[in-house]
């Protein structure tokens, strides 16, 4: 089955620094990738949608200058949290959609998540 | 716009009892519907999905859900709960008519299993 990986799985950084999280589709090409944020004991909130080779589309209320998304290839998207602050601490989950094929053209495959802690 | 509402943030059942997690959806177009499970500090695992074929959908670990258009519901059931079913469950919806669709999640239901 389709596998999505994230790196790192956990990261601790100091306030004011930037952190990059990678999301890779391992055995398929992902035309679209999604980034979600999950607060403790809360649901997943969609942050942005990125298509390979174009600018990401951010959901309302998400600061695009703070959460930089790059989708440089069909297998890699990155989320950079710039000038991180403690309130950015969260569980970040990426998701990838394969190119349309077969019976599940719109299925999204989820990565295992990255736990970010800003001290 | 699409959305899902999960009734009950916490459900507790005895081991061996029926599990019923409720989900109602709102969508102006025919939807795809999903149930995901999340164990502590882990990512999401797809339990099952409705993609306009059979209205009764069977998933992994004996879970199933029934799409009821008249009730705009997609409730998740399992005949007999196991201790290992304790987790957070999310109902989700996406627009199946658009290649630009995205999955929107409900608020989640925490399932606890009593010995």
gemmi code that builds the backbone of each chain (N, CA, C; Angstrom):
import gemmi

chains = {
    "A": [
        ("UNK", (0.809, -1.199, 0.000), (0.000, 0.000, 0.000), (0.843, 1.251, 0.000)),
        ("UNK", (0.189, 2.381, -0.222), (0.882, 3.656, -0.285), (1.403, 4.057, 1.087)),
        ("UNK", (2.661, 4.502, 1.114), (3.300, 4.868, 2.379), (3.784, 6.309, 2.310)),
        ("UNK", (3.496, 7.032, 3.386), (3.962, 8.405, 3.528), (4.827, 8.471, 4.784)),
        ("UNK", (6.010, 9.043, 4.638), (6.902, 9.159, 5.790), (7.086, 10.622, 6.161)),
        ("UNK", (7.413, 10.857, 7.407), (7.719, 12.195, 7.888), (9.023, 12.147, 8.666)),
        ("UNK", (9.780, 13.237, 8.531), (11.040, 13.331, 9.254), (11.266, 14.766, 9.695)),
        ("UNK", (11.608, 14.989, 10.943), (11.787, 13.981, 11.993), (10.448, 13.577, 12.618)),
        ("UNK", (10.472, 12.565, 13.447), (9.259, 12.165, 14.146), (9.037, 13.045, 15.376)),
        ("UNK", (10.135, 13.495, 15.955), (10.065, 14.401, 17.091), (11.177, 15.430, 16.959)),
        ("UNK", (10.878, 16.667, 17.337), (11.905, 17.707, 17.318), (11.628, 18.700, 18.437)),
        ("UNK", (12.707, 19.078, 19.102), (12.641, 20.109, 20.138), (13.543, 21.250, 19.690)),
        ("UNK", (13.008, 22.440, 19.704), (13.814, 23.584, 19.289), (13.595, 24.744, 20.250)),
        ("UNK", (14.512, 25.686, 20.178), (14.399, 26.861, 21.040), (13.563, 27.933, 20.370)),
        ("UNK", (12.919, 28.716, 21.181), (12.087, 29.804, 20.682), (12.914, 30.739, 19.808)),
        ("UNK", (12.359, 31.097, 18.658), (13.038, 31.993, 17.740), (13.761, 31.303, 16.601)),
        ("UNK", (13.961, 30.008, 16.719), (14.622, 29.269, 15.641), (13.587, 28.733, 14.664)),
        ("UNK", (14.070, 28.244, 13.521), (13.187, 27.676, 12.495), (13.370, 26.163, 12.425)),
        ("UNK", (12.316, 25.488, 12.103), (12.339, 24.031, 12.027), (11.711, 23.573, 10.718)),
        ("UNK", (12.360, 22.616, 10.073), (11.832, 22.077, 8.821), (11.381, 20.640, 9.019)),
        ("UNK", (10.189, 20.352, 8.536), (9.633, 19.003, 8.595), (9.439, 18.502, 7.163)),
        ("UNK", (9.906, 17.283, 6.906), (9.800, 16.709, 5.571), (8.686, 15.669, 5.504)),
        ("UNK", (8.023, 15.649, 4.382), (6.973, 14.666, 4.124), (7.265, 14.035, 2.766)),
        ("UNK", (7.382, 12.715, 2.757), (7.716, 12.017, 1.512), (6.706, 10.920, 1.203)),
        ("UNK", (6.317, 10.836, -0.055), (5.546, 9.684, -0.516), (6.566, 8.670, -1.032)),
        ("UNK", (6.560, 7.480, -0.434), (7.661, 6.547, -0.677), (7.477, 5.688, -1.925)),
        ("UNK", (6.253, 5.349, -2.271), (6.069, 4.416, -3.377), (5.007, 4.883, -4.358)),
        ("UNK", (4.770, 6.192, -4.367), (3.837, 6.737, -5.349), (4.154, 8.221, -5.535)),
        ("UNK", (3.626, 8.761, -6.610), (3.814, 10.180, -6.879), (2.598, 10.953, -6.387)),
        ("UNK", (2.862, 11.978, -5.636), (1.796, 12.753, -5.004), (1.668, 14.108, -5.687)),
        ("UNK", (0.594, 14.291, -6.403), (0.392, 15.586, -7.048), (-0.017, 16.635, -6.033)),
        ("UNK", (-0.653, 16.198, -4.967), (-1.122, 17.131, -3.946), (-0.732, 16.625, -2.561)),
        ("UNK", (-0.246, 17.526, -1.736), (0.050, 17.184, -0.347), (-0.645, 18.173, 0.573)),
        ("UNK", (-0.996, 17.693, 1.737), (-1.730, 18.480, 2.714), (-0.963, 18.491, 4.034)),
        ("UNK", (-1.063, 19.604, 4.733), (-0.472, 19.695, 6.065), (-1.574, 19.994, 7.076)),
        ("UNK", (-1.576, 19.168, 8.130), (-2.542, 19.323, 9.202), (-1.800, 19.598, 10.508)),
        ("UNK", (-2.520, 20.237, 11.407), (-1.982, 20.479, 12.744), (-2.981, 19.921, 13.747)),
        ("UNK", (-2.458, 19.270, 14.770), (-3.330, 18.691, 15.783), (-2.859, 19.121, 17.162)),
        ("UNK", (-3.732, 19.829, 17.874), (-3.446, 20.206, 19.249), (-3.792, 19.027, 20.157)),
        ("UNK", (-3.220, 18.989, 21.363), (-3.486, 17.861, 22.269), (-4.979, 17.623, 22.474)),
        ("UNK", (-5.363, 16.380, 22.300), (-6.746, 15.949, 22.507), (-7.733, 16.702, 21.609)),
        ("UNK", (-7.254, 17.161, 20.475), (-8.111, 17.880, 19.532), (-8.071, 17.212, 18.168)),
        ("UNK", (-8.907, 17.726, 17.301), (-8.983, 17.173, 15.955), (-7.863, 17.722, 15.068)),
        ("UNK", (-7.819, 17.242, 13.858), (-6.820, 17.712, 12.895), (-7.375, 18.940, 12.182)),
        ("UNK", (-6.570, 19.971, 12.146), (-6.960, 21.192, 11.458), (-6.120, 21.322, 10.191)),
        ("UNK", (-6.777, 21.423, 9.060), (-6.058, 21.577, 7.807), (-5.394, 22.942, 7.764)),
        ("UNK", (-4.085, 22.947, 7.501), (-3.353, 24.203, 7.439), (-3.239, 24.696, 5.992)),
        ("UNK", (-2.846, 23.784, 5.109), (-2.597, 24.200, 3.733), (-2.582, 23.008, 2.798)),
        ("UNK", (-2.794, 23.333, 1.533), (-2.757, 22.346, 0.456), (-1.681, 22.780, -0.523)),
        ("UNK", (-0.832, 21.843, -0.897), (0.215, 22.209, -1.856), (0.192, 21.276, -3.050)),
        ("UNK", (0.364, 21.874, -4.214), (0.474, 21.121, -5.457), (1.892, 21.254, -5.970)),
        ("UNK", (2.420, 20.175, -6.502), (3.799, 20.151, -6.970), (4.062, 21.272, -7.964)),
        ("UNK", (5.081, 22.060, -7.650), (5.506, 23.123, -8.549), (4.740, 24.420, -8.450)),
        ("UNK", (3.788, 24.503, -7.537), (3.047, 25.756, -7.401), (2.967, 26.163, -5.936)),
        ("UNK", (2.506, 27.370, -5.712), (2.409, 27.881, -4.348), (1.314, 27.163, -3.571)),
        ("UNK", (1.543, 27.056, -2.267), (0.557, 26.396, -1.421), (-0.661, 27.296, -1.215)),
        ("UNK", (-1.783, 26.659, -0.991), (-3.021, 27.372, -0.652), (-3.270, 27.192, 0.828)),
        ("UNK", (-3.302, 28.296, 1.562), (-3.442, 28.232, 3.005), (-4.897, 28.399, 3.416)),
        ("UNK", (-5.266, 27.709, 4.487), (-6.601, 27.862, 5.042), (-6.680, 29.195, 5.798)),
        ("UNK", (-7.896, 29.644, 5.946), (-8.110, 30.916, 6.626), (-7.544, 30.870, 8.036)),
        ("UNK", (-6.811, 31.924, 8.399), (-6.265, 32.021, 9.741), (-4.870, 31.442, 9.881)),
        ("UNK", (-4.348, 30.795, 8.861), (-2.999, 30.225, 8.923), (-2.012, 31.215, 8.318)),
        ("UNK", (-0.976, 31.552, 9.069), (-0.003, 32.546, 8.606), (0.956, 31.917, 7.604)),
        ("UNK", (0.873, 32.329, 6.355), (1.716, 31.716, 5.322), (3.176, 32.111, 5.468)),
        ("UNK", (3.446, 33.251, 6.089), (4.844, 33.656, 6.285), (5.488, 32.929, 7.443)),
        ("UNK", (4.668, 32.354, 8.302), (5.197, 31.638, 9.442), (5.358, 30.146, 9.115)),
        ("UNK", (4.419, 29.633, 8.365), (4.439, 28.213, 7.988), (4.708, 28.130, 6.482)),
        ("UNK", (5.985, 27.987, 6.156), (6.395, 27.968, 4.754), (6.308, 26.539, 4.215)),
        ("UNK", (5.610, 26.407, 3.116), (5.435, 25.092, 2.513), (6.040, 25.089, 1.123)),
        ("UNK", (6.833, 24.051, 0.863), (7.464, 23.877, -0.436), (7.178, 22.472, -0.933)),
        ("UNK", (6.699, 22.380, -2.142), (6.376, 21.073, -2.747), (7.187, 20.970, -4.031)),
        ("UNK", (8.468, 20.702, -3.846), (9.423, 20.802, -4.948), (9.370, 19.639, -5.921)),
        ("UNK", (8.880, 18.494, -5.450), (8.839, 17.342, -6.349), (7.570, 16.543, -6.077)),
        ("UNK", (7.337, 15.525, -6.887), (6.126, 14.724, -6.730), (6.210, 13.772, -5.542)),
        ("UNK", (7.338, 13.753, -4.839), (7.453, 12.866, -3.690), (7.872, 13.583, -2.413)),
        ("UNK", (8.036, 14.890, -2.472), (8.535, 15.592, -1.296), (7.844, 16.937, -1.101)),
        ("UNK", (7.379, 17.156, 0.132), (6.888, 18.462, 0.545), (7.516, 18.782, 1.894)),
        ("UNK", (7.828, 20.043, 2.106), (8.407, 20.445, 3.385), (7.580, 21.560, 4.013)),
        ("UNK", (7.527, 21.505, 5.333), (6.882, 22.551, 6.130), (7.956, 23.146, 7.020)),
        ("UNK", (8.176, 24.442, 6.895), (9.144, 25.119, 7.741), (8.394, 26.053, 8.679)),
        ("UNK", (8.579, 25.842, 9.962), (8.001, 26.730, 10.971), (9.068, 27.779, 11.275)),
        ("UNK", (8.821, 28.998, 10.876), (9.821, 30.046, 11.032), (9.632, 30.767, 12.362)),
        ("UNK", (10.754, 31.153, 12.960), (10.735, 31.872, 14.227), (9.727, 31.232, 15.190)),
        ("UNK", (9.989, 29.986, 15.490), (9.020, 29.215, 16.278), (8.863, 29.762, 17.692)),
        ("UNK", (7.664, 29.654, 18.200), (7.354, 30.064, 19.569), (6.641, 28.912, 20.271)),
        ("UNK", (6.610, 28.932, 21.597), (5.974, 27.815, 22.324), (4.563, 27.489, 21.855)),
        ("UNK", (3.815, 28.494, 21.422), (2.439, 28.237, 20.960), (2.388, 27.465, 19.643)),
        ("UNK", (3.550, 27.334, 18.979), (3.609, 26.540, 17.751), (3.803, 25.056, 18.061)),
        ("UNK", (4.053, 24.755, 19.312), (4.214, 23.346, 19.703), (2.939, 22.592, 19.364)),
        ("UNK", (3.096, 21.490, 18.665), (1.914, 20.765, 18.196), (2.360, 19.475, 17.517)),
        ("UNK", (1.367, 18.713, 17.068), (1.608, 17.503, 16.281), (1.248, 17.849, 14.842)),
        ("UNK", (2.214, 17.770, 13.950), (1.995, 18.129, 12.551), (1.944, 16.852, 11.716)),
        ("UNK", (0.879, 16.718, 10.947), (0.679, 15.522, 10.134), (0.538, 15.927, 8.671)),
        ("UNK", (1.272, 15.247, 7.820), (1.124, 15.510, 6.390), (0.326, 14.382, 5.750)),
        ("UNK", (-0.185, 14.682, 4.588), (-0.976, 13.719, 3.844), (-0.689, 13.913, 2.365)),
        ("UNK", (-0.731, 12.836, 1.616), (-0.437, 12.921, 0.190), (-1.521, 12.232, -0.613)),
        ("UNK", (-1.866, 12.833, -1.741), (-2.847, 12.245, -2.643), (-2.124, 11.754, -3.879)),
        ("UNK", (-2.396, 10.504, -4.228), (-1.763, 9.942, -5.408), (-2.405, 10.498, -6.664)),
        ("UNK", (-1.690, 10.386, -7.752), (-2.292, 10.733, -9.041), (-3.469, 9.809, -9.277)),
        ("UNK", (-4.511, 10.343, -9.910), (-5.744, 9.591, -10.088), (-5.485, 8.244, -10.738)),
        ("UNK", (-6.025, 7.215, -10.109), (-5.874, 5.875, -10.676), (-6.887, 4.959, -10.030)),
        ("UNK", (-7.381, 4.033, -10.773), (-8.231, 3.001, -10.222), (-9.468, 3.519, -9.538)),
        ("UNK", (-9.800, 2.932, -8.432), (-11.051, 3.241, -7.768), (-10.918, 4.285, -6.676)),
        ("UNK", (-9.748, 4.726, -6.384), (-9.580, 5.696, -5.305), (-8.771, 6.892, -5.777)),
        ("UNK", (-9.355, 7.662, -6.674), (-8.585, 8.777, -7.228), (-8.352, 9.886, -6.229)),
        ("UNK", (-9.182, 9.945, -5.190), (-9.057, 11.080, -4.281), (-8.655, 10.660, -2.883)),
        ("UNK", (-8.111, 9.475, -2.720), (-7.755, 9.026, -1.388), (-6.475, 9.694, -0.935)),
        ("UNK", (-6.460, 10.085, 0.337), (-5.280, 10.679, 0.925), (-4.614, 9.667, 1.843)),
        ("UNK", (-3.289, 9.649, 1.804), (-2.510, 8.767, 2.659), (-1.772, 9.632, 3.665)),
        ("UNK", (-1.841, 9.239, 4.932), (-1.321, 10.085, 5.995), (0.032, 9.613, 6.503)),
        ("UNK", (0.878, 10.595, 6.835), (2.148, 10.290, 7.462), (1.961, 10.037, 8.949)),
        ("UNK", (3.014, 9.598, 9.630), (2.922, 9.255, 11.050), (2.942, 10.451, 11.980)),
        ("UNK", (3.214, 11.633, 11.451), (3.201, 12.827, 12.282), (4.568, 13.201, 12.824)),
        ("UNK", (4.700, 14.485, 13.143), (5.914, 15.039, 13.750), (5.510, 15.839, 14.979)),
        ("UNK", (6.093, 15.476, 16.098), (5.806, 16.195, 17.345), (6.825, 17.317, 17.489)),
        ("UNK", (6.355, 18.551, 17.438), (7.220, 19.720, 17.600), (7.014, 20.311, 18.984)),
        ("UNK", (8.118, 20.487, 19.698), (8.088, 21.155, 20.996), (9.037, 22.338, 20.949)),
        ("UNK", (8.502, 23.513, 21.229), (9.306, 24.736, 21.221), (9.487, 25.191, 22.656)),
        ("UNK", (10.734, 25.318, 23.076), (11.004, 25.670, 24.477), (11.414, 27.139, 24.625)),
    ],
    "B": [
        ("UNK", (-19.767, 24.182, 1.487), (-18.756, 23.730, 2.440), (-19.189, 22.405, 3.037)),
        ("UNK", (-18.208, 21.613, 3.395), (-18.494, 20.312, 3.982), (-18.064, 20.287, 5.439)),
        ("UNK", (-18.747, 19.474, 6.215), (-18.373, 19.321, 7.615), (-18.920, 18.009, 8.144)),
        ("UNK", (-18.354, 17.561, 9.233), (-18.875, 16.402, 9.948), (-18.992, 16.756, 11.414)),
        ("UNK", (-20.004, 16.188, 12.033), (-20.224, 16.370, 13.460), (-20.212, 15.019, 14.126)),
        ("UNK", (-19.344, 14.865, 15.094), (-19.294, 13.622, 15.849), (-19.987, 13.856, 17.183)),
        ("UNK", (-20.997, 13.060, 17.443), (-21.782, 13.207, 18.655), (-21.144, 12.414, 19.773)),
        ("UNK", (-20.721, 13.123, 20.800), (-20.071, 12.464, 21.919), (-18.565, 12.528, 21.788)),
        ("UNK", (-17.920, 13.298, 22.635), (-16.459, 13.392, 22.584), (-15.810, 12.184, 23.252)),
        ("UNK", (-16.587, 11.489, 24.097), (-16.055, 10.330, 24.809), (-17.145, 9.274, 24.929)),
        ("UNK", (-16.800, 8.071, 24.517), (-17.717, 6.937, 24.634), (-16.993, 5.835, 25.389)),
        ("UNK", (-17.688, 5.248, 26.352), (-17.110, 4.162, 27.137), (-18.028, 2.947, 27.065)),
        ("UNK", (-17.461, 1.816, 26.719), (-18.246, 0.575, 26.640), (-17.477, -0.531, 27.350)),
        ("UNK", (-18.183, -1.568, 27.706), (-17.542, -2.726, 28.318), (-16.936, -3.626, 27.251)),
        ("UNK", (-15.907, -4.333, 27.606), (-15.310, -5.295, 26.679), (-16.369, -6.310, 26.269)),
        ("UNK", (-16.464, -6.548, 24.960), (-17.470, -7.468, 24.450), (-18.779, -6.814, 24.060)),
        ("UNK", (-18.970, -5.580, 24.438), (-20.213, -4.868, 24.121), (-20.138, -4.240, 22.735)),
        ("UNK", (-21.313, -3.830, 22.252), (-21.399, -3.155, 20.962), (-20.764, -1.769, 21.048)),
        ("UNK", (-20.022, -1.435, 19.997), (-19.467, -0.093, 19.877), (-20.280, 0.676, 18.841)),
        ("UNK", (-20.707, 1.872, 19.194), (-21.430, 2.746, 18.264), (-20.871, 4.148, 18.413)),
        ("UNK", (-20.243, 4.632, 17.349), (-19.729, 6.000, 17.328), (-20.493, 6.752, 16.238)),
        ("UNK", (-21.049, 7.881, 16.618), (-21.961, 8.591, 15.722), (-21.288, 9.695, 14.924)),
        ("UNK", (-21.700, 9.812, 13.680), (-21.170, 10.850, 12.801), (-22.277, 11.301, 11.857)),
        ("UNK", (-22.491, 12.591, 11.794), (-23.401, 13.170, 10.810), (-22.619, 14.123, 9.921)),
        ("UNK", (-22.954, 14.140, 8.660), (-22.207, 14.969, 7.732), (-23.095, 16.036, 7.118)),
        ("UNK", (-22.439, 17.060, 6.606), (-23.113, 18.109, 5.863), (-22.320, 18.338, 4.594)),
        ("UNK", (-23.006, 18.204, 3.466), (-22.306, 18.375, 2.199), (-23.307, 18.767, 1.117)),
        ("UNK", (-22.940, 19.728, 0.317), (-23.816, 20.176, -0.768), (-23.652, 19.318, -2.017)),
        ("UNK", (-22.656, 18.468, -2.012), (-22.396, 17.567, -3.136), (-22.193, 16.159, -2.581)),
        ("UNK", (-22.318, 15.142, -3.432), (-22.107, 13.775, -2.931), (-20.737, 13.646, -2.295)),
        ("UNK", (-20.689, 13.093, -1.105), (-19.414, 13.044, -0.385), (-18.707, 11.698, -0.445)),
        ("UNK", (-17.402, 11.743, -0.174), (-16.688, 10.573, 0.303), (-16.713, 10.693, 1.831)),
        ("UNK", (-16.827, 9.585, 2.519), (-16.815, 9.599, 3.982), (-15.813, 8.579, 4.492)),
        ("UNK", (-15.181, 8.907, 5.578), (-14.098, 8.083, 6.108), (-14.222, 7.969, 7.626)),
        ("UNK", (-13.682, 6.883, 8.145), (-13.406, 6.763, 9.568), (-11.930, 6.415, 9.719)),
        ("UNK", (-11.278, 7.195, 10.608), (-9.873, 6.953, 10.926), (-9.748, 6.668, 12.417)),
        ("UNK", (-8.704, 5.916, 12.774), (-8.398, 5.674, 14.179), (-6.988, 6.200, 14.457)),
        ("UNK", (-6.827, 6.760, 15.647), (-5.518, 7.271, 16.045), (-5.194, 6.765, 17.441)),
        ("UNK", (-4.106, 6.030, 17.552), (-3.627, 5.591, 18.846), (-2.708, 6.670, 19.415)),
        ("UNK", (-2.510, 6.704, 20.722), (-1.725, 7.778, 21.341), (-0.370, 7.991, 20.685)),
        ("UNK", (-0.108, 9.244, 20.367), (1.181, 9.668, 19.801), (1.498, 8.988, 18.471)),
        ("UNK", (0.475, 8.605, 17.757), (0.681, 7.998, 16.448), (-0.119, 8.748, 15.389)),
        ("UNK", (0.134, 8.400, 14.140), (-0.602, 8.989, 13.042), (-1.964, 8.348, 12.877)),
        ("UNK", (-2.566, 8.576, 11.742), (-3.912, 8.093, 11.470), (-3.888, 6.780, 10.697)),
        ("UNK", (-4.835, 5.929, 11.024), (-5.002, 4.685, 10.272), (-6.418, 4.657, 9.724)),
        ("UNK", (-6.544, 4.415, 8.443), (-7.860, 4.363, 7.813), (-8.575, 3.075, 8.218)),
        ("UNK", (-9.767, 3.229, 8.787), (-10.583, 2.070, 9.154), (-11.447, 1.617, 7.983)),
        ("UNK", (-12.103, 2.593, 7.359), (-12.972, 2.290, 6.228), (-13.345, 3.578, 5.522)),
        ("UNK", (-13.909, 3.411, 4.325), (-14.305, 4.586, 3.563), (-15.541, 4.266, 2.734)),
        ("UNK", (-16.369, 5.261, 2.505), (-17.540, 5.165, 1.639), (-17.256, 5.978, 0.385)),
        ("UNK", (-17.355, 5.286, -0.764), (-17.049, 5.978, -2.023), (-18.144, 5.792, -3.047)),
        ("UNK", (-19.382, 5.652, -2.575), (-20.581, 5.603, -3.409), (-20.897, 4.228, -3.966)),
        ("UNK", (-20.221, 3.217, -3.515), (-20.578, 1.862, -3.911), (-21.615, 1.363, -2.891)),
        ("UNK", (-21.352, 0.297, -2.196), (-22.288, -0.219, -1.214), (-22.437, 0.750, -0.049)),
        ("UNK", (-23.661, 0.879, 0.447), (-23.896, 1.804, 1.561), (-23.409, 1.234, 2.885)),
        ("UNK", (-23.315, -0.079, 2.989), (-22.749, -0.696, 4.186), (-21.291, -1.011, 3.879)),
        ("UNK", (-20.420, -0.368, 4.604), (-18.995, -0.483, 4.333), (-18.323, -1.264, 5.456)),
        ("UNK", (-17.563, -2.269, 5.065), (-16.828, -3.041, 6.060), (-15.368, -2.618, 6.051)),
        ("UNK", (-14.804, -2.505, 7.254), (-13.426, -2.086, 7.361), (-12.579, -3.101, 8.095)),
        ("UNK", (-11.459, -2.615, 8.597), (-10.551, -3.508, 9.311), (-11.023, -3.727, 10.743)),
        ("UNK", (-10.533, -4.805, 11.347), (-10.821, -5.100, 12.761), (-12.315, -5.184, 13.067)),
        ("UNK", (-13.104, -5.672, 12.124), (-14.545, -5.906, 12.289), (-15.372, -4.633, 12.431)),
        ("UNK", (-14.806, -3.508, 12.118), (-15.594, -2.281, 12.112), (-16.393, -2.183, 10.821)),
        ("UNK", (-17.540, -1.559, 10.908), (-18.315, -1.260, 9.724), (-19.097, 0.028, 9.936)),
        ("UNK", (-19.528, 0.618, 8.841), (-20.306, 1.853, 8.903), (-21.328, 1.826, 7.788)),
        ("UNK", (-22.460, 2.466, 8.039), (-23.520, 2.502, 7.048), (-23.811, 3.937, 6.642)),
        ("UNK", (-23.774, 4.180, 5.350), (-24.110, 5.497, 4.806), (-25.622, 5.595, 4.666)),
        ("UNK", (-26.213, 6.565, 5.356), (-27.650, 6.792, 5.271), (-27.878, 8.216, 4.802)),
        ("UNK", (-28.191, 8.337, 3.529), (-28.362, 9.666, 2.946), (-29.537, 10.400, 3.587)),
        ("UNK", (-30.622, 9.690, 3.854), (-31.814, 10.329, 4.417), (-31.552, 10.908, 5.794)),
        ("UNK", (-30.607, 10.324, 6.507), (-30.282, 10.800, 7.851), (-28.959, 11.578, 7.866)),
        ("UNK", (-28.329, 11.706, 6.747), (-26.980, 12.311, 6.610), (-26.060, 11.780, 7.694)),
        ("UNK", (-26.062, 10.461, 7.831), (-25.262, 9.849, 8.882), (-24.297, 8.822, 8.318)),
        ("UNK", (-23.262, 8.558, 9.086), (-22.262, 7.545, 8.726), (-21.698, 7.009, 10.042)),
        ("UNK", (-22.537, 6.346, 10.801), (-22.154, 5.856, 12.127), (-21.249, 4.628, 12.035)),
        ("UNK", (-20.320, 4.552, 12.948), (-19.354, 3.445, 12.994), (-19.774, 2.445, 14.062)),
        ("UNK", (-19.749, 1.162, 13.727), (-20.125, 0.141, 14.702), (-19.129, -1.009, 14.691)),
        ("UNK", (-19.124, -1.718, 15.821), (-18.364, -2.958, 15.942), (-19.138, -3.836, 16.911)),
        ("UNK", (-19.399, -5.084, 16.554), (-20.278, -5.924, 17.384), (-19.751, -6.183, 18.793)),
        ("UNK", (-18.430, -6.332, 18.917), (-17.867, -6.737, 20.192), (-16.541, -6.005, 20.433)),
        ("UNK", (-16.542, -5.154, 21.432), (-15.359, -4.329, 21.691), (-14.231, -5.139, 22.323)),
        ("UNK", (-13.006, -4.805, 21.889), (-11.802, -5.377, 22.488), (-11.050, -4.269, 23.191)),
        ("UNK", (-10.236, -4.655, 24.174), (-9.443, -3.656, 24.891), (-8.564, -2.867, 23.924)),
        ("UNK", (-8.099, -3.526, 22.887), (-7.200, -2.877, 21.931), (-7.904, -1.827, 21.070)),
        ("UNK", (-9.230, -1.742, 21.164), (-9.958, -0.729, 20.389), (-9.911, 0.646, 21.037)),
        ("UNK", (-9.402, 0.729, 22.239), (-9.330, 2.021, 22.922), (-8.416, 2.960, 22.151)),
        ("UNK", (-8.983, 4.068, 21.685), (-8.242, 4.996, 20.829), (-9.138, 6.198, 20.544)),
        ("UNK", (-8.628, 7.105, 19.726), (-9.411, 8.250, 19.257), (-9.883, 7.932, 17.843)),
        ("UNK", (-11.139, 8.206, 17.582), (-11.730, 7.914, 16.276), (-12.222, 9.197, 15.627)),
        ("UNK", (-11.874, 9.342, 14.355), (-12.262, 10.547, 13.619), (-13.093, 10.181, 12.405)),
        ("UNK", (-14.214, 10.853, 12.269), (-15.016, 10.790, 11.054), (-14.546, 11.923, 10.151)),
        ("UNK", (-14.564, 11.694, 8.842), (-14.064, 12.722, 7.938), (-14.847, 12.694, 6.631)),
        ("UNK", (-14.829, 13.818, 5.931), (-15.578, 13.958, 4.681), (-14.729, 14.661, 3.637)),
        ("UNK", (-14.924, 14.291, 2.389), (-14.328, 15.065, 1.307), (-15.302, 15.081, 0.135)),
        ("UNK", (-15.070, 15.977, -0.777), (-15.924, 16.182, -1.941), (-15.435, 15.278, -3.058)),
        ("UNK", (-16.262, 14.304, -3.450), (-15.759, 13.342, -4.427), (-15.883, 13.805, -5.855)),
        ("UNK", (-16.432, 14.981, -6.038), (-16.587, 15.455, -7.405), (-15.461, 16.376, -7.841)),
        ("UNK", (-14.580, 16.675, -6.954), (-13.535, 17.631, -7.279), (-12.161, 17.036, -7.016)),
        ("UNK", (-11.283, 17.191, -7.996), (-9.912, 16.719, -7.792), (-9.160, 17.613, -6.822)),
        ("UNK", (-9.741, 18.770, -6.507), (-9.104, 19.674, -5.553), (-9.635, 19.474, -4.146)),
        ("UNK", (-10.389, 18.412, -3.940), (-11.010, 18.222, -2.642), (-9.982, 17.898, -1.577)),
        ("UNK", (-10.361, 18.149, -0.344), (-9.499, 17.881, 0.794), (-10.329, 17.221, 1.873)),
        ("UNK", (-9.685, 16.481, 2.742), (-10.396, 15.776, 3.803), (-10.552, 16.691, 5.005)),
        ("UNK", (-11.792, 16.815, 5.459), (-12.115, 17.623, 6.627), (-12.525, 16.681, 7.752)),
        ("UNK", (-11.964, 16.882, 8.920), (-12.180, 15.971, 10.035), (-13.204, 16.487, 11.037)),
        ("UNK", (-13.873, 15.537, 11.666), (-14.706, 15.870, 12.807), (-13.841, 16.068, 14.038)),
        ("UNK", (-14.487, 16.359, 15.136), (-13.769, 16.716, 16.362), (-13.216, 15.505, 17.099)),
        ("UNK", (-13.622, 14.315, 16.690), (-13.077, 13.113, 17.296), (-13.895, 12.587, 18.452)),
        ("UNK", (-13.842, 11.275, 18.627), (-14.488, 10.608, 19.761), (-13.482, 9.669, 20.395)),
        ("UNK", (-13.278, 9.853, 21.666), (-12.361, 8.962, 22.390), (-13.139, 7.756, 22.889)),
        ("UNK", (-12.687, 6.593, 22.483), (-13.348, 5.349, 22.881), (-12.548, 4.695, 24.003)),
        ("UNK", (-13.216, 4.461, 25.119), (-12.612, 3.736, 26.248), (-13.307, 2.398, 26.395)),
        ("UNK", (-12.547, 1.390, 26.768), (-13.091, 0.046, 26.938), (-12.913, -0.372, 28.399)),
        ("UNK", (-14.024, -0.737, 29.034), (-13.982, -1.172, 30.442), (-13.807, -2.691, 30.490)),
        ("UNK", (-12.928, -3.158, 31.372), (-12.703, -4.627, 31.465), (-13.968, -5.359, 31.903)),
    ],
}
model = gemmi.Model(1)
for chain_id, residues in chains.items():
    chain = gemmi.Chain(chain_id)
    for i, (resn, *xyz) in enumerate(residues, 1):
        res = gemmi.Residue()
        res.name, res.seqid = resn, gemmi.SeqId(i, " ")
        for name, pos in zip(("N", "CA", "C"), xyz):
            atom = gemmi.Atom()
            atom.name, atom.element = name, gemmi.Element(name[0])
            atom.pos, atom.b_iso = gemmi.Position(*pos), 0.0
            res.add_atom(atom)
        chain.add_residue(res)
    model.add_chain(chain)
structure = gemmi.Structure()
structure.add_model(model)
structure.setup_entities()
